[in-house]
Amino acid sequence: MERLKLNFRKVFVFGVLLSTVLAFSQCKKDGVVGPQDPENPITNEIPGILDSQAVNGGGTSGTMQVNVSGATSDGGFAVRIPMDSKLISDSNEKPTVSTVRVFENGKEIGPGHSSHDEIRAKGNGRFSHKSGFLFLSASDNSNPKTNGKKYTYTVNGQGAGGITPPTTTPDPITPDPGPTTPISGDEPIGYASVNGKTTGGKGGQTVTVKTFAELKTAVTSKSPLIIMVSGTITGTGMLQVESNKSILGLPGSRLNGASLLIYGKNNVIVRNMTISNVISYSNIIIKEGAHHVWIDHCELSSVRVSDWDYYDGLLDVGTGADYVTLSWNKLHDNHKAMLIGFSYTRPDDVNHLKVTVHHNYFYNISERTPDVRYGNVHVFNNYMQNAGYVGALMGATVRVENNYFKNSSLPIRTEISPVAGFISGLNTNIFEASGANKITTAASSWIPTYAYTSVLNKAADVPALVTKGAGATLTSF
């Protein structure tokens, strides 16, 4: 009897461990980003899926194809599929406002506006277009992702190509009252100076750190601090930065192997830092509602090894982050440079991810200079040399203005996500020895509302200005 009890306990424990491993691996595979442990808060995107491998969900006019390859289970007979964020979808307040009609192998299915419980339990073609997602069941209750059927949709009986591209309608934000100086000034240009200012640790104590332990203690302090980083500091993992911090690299300083994580915090400045060789994580990560962050004059790099996932990105912004300026940074020798928007299934990012990217030097980069999902991002006066593309995905609007592309095989693209994004400012850029763009949507005329024209350089002047001024070139603050 005791032996039976012991064997039962072993089987039970093994079953629990196996279930845990399977559940974890499935979550990772599906790329589902839920509440995260702040001690291990890093899931930027679907592991192993690069934007160059993403699946195009359809064209921009006529009947649109539903990208069932991007579907995830919603329980029962239902799957959940991200839809174009610019389509009007049902909500709790307006449960029947969506005009999406769905077709299975050319035959209309429904009813639409079905409750999610009915879709899960009854299926038979019921669907709902709600909160930016299509909740779908097959007519025969087979799995829409694997049954081989073709699913398409129309809007008001017409294709989604009738969506109007973003225009200069003012954003629901307070315009910046005026420009500041981009190199020696104490205030950032762009979104980090909108709806408040980014002052970092101004007014707090100034401390100098020389070891990893000292740096960790300083960045995790709850008090405002100006942190001066001296010499070479080596560590691993992520340093979680608290609000109201200025992290300033003294000339010749370096952080090797460890990343800076700004997770739900605000009013953070990182300048003149050289950060390299961060394994598994991005060198600097801004996420989970972090806002008013300025990353300026930093040098971020790794090595372009054969395993694209060995090193993650260099400078990434996502999951509800807002009012960020990334300026005068040098990003090089990495496959993935800059990702803004961490998932193809985050429609709530539509009203966030307001980021300014200016006077950065991208070189020896395979992709993401930057890559934008859902957000409104202003990319101006950057120099892309032997660097991958600027991407506007999942309905994102990106103003690409007065940049210089050299030896870029595909400078700008919109077609590699289930929903294409929009580009404004295309004709202001210079493309030297570069390939053709892949822009599948109508041109946008969107311009950010903050003042910046007094610091906007001519595209022809960008290579000389940026190669000289970008990176950890500051000698005083």
Order of alpha helices (4+ residues) and beta strands (2+ residues): alpha-beta-beta-beta-beta-beta-alpha-beta-beta-beta-beta-alpha-beta-beta-beta-beta-beta-beta-beta-beta-beta-beta-beta-beta-beta-beta-beta-beta-beta-beta-beta-beta-beta-beta-beta-beta-alpha
